Amino acid sequence: MSGQSRLVGVEFMEMAEVLFEPVPDGHSYSMAHLKGRLEAIASKPAEFEQLKRTKDIDRALPRLVVAVTLMERFNYPELVLTSRQLGTGLIIEAGLRARR
């Protein structure tokens, strides 16, 4: 993943739909924007309490944390969303092939 210019967010569209305004496929978020949203949630207990009642927050919030973490770790300046999804079987198969 190192050396890439941006992170493609497969399975991150749900995060955007829950935590941000609706966006089209291919929309990008800067690291500063995502990190700012995460910090705002973490620093405002009232906002967090309200978010906990939001539908699918248990799927969206972990994706935001993962996006920010990956972007920081691999120095990606932006996350580009895609509506494509990968089935669990495809992910496992790709991982097994990579281990060989």
Secondary structure, 3 states (H helix, E strand, C coil): CCCCCCEEEECCHHHHHHHCCCCCCCCEEEHHHHHHHHHHHHHCHHHHHHHCCCCCHHHHHHHHHHHHHHHHHHCCCEEEEECCCCCHHHHHHHHHHHHC
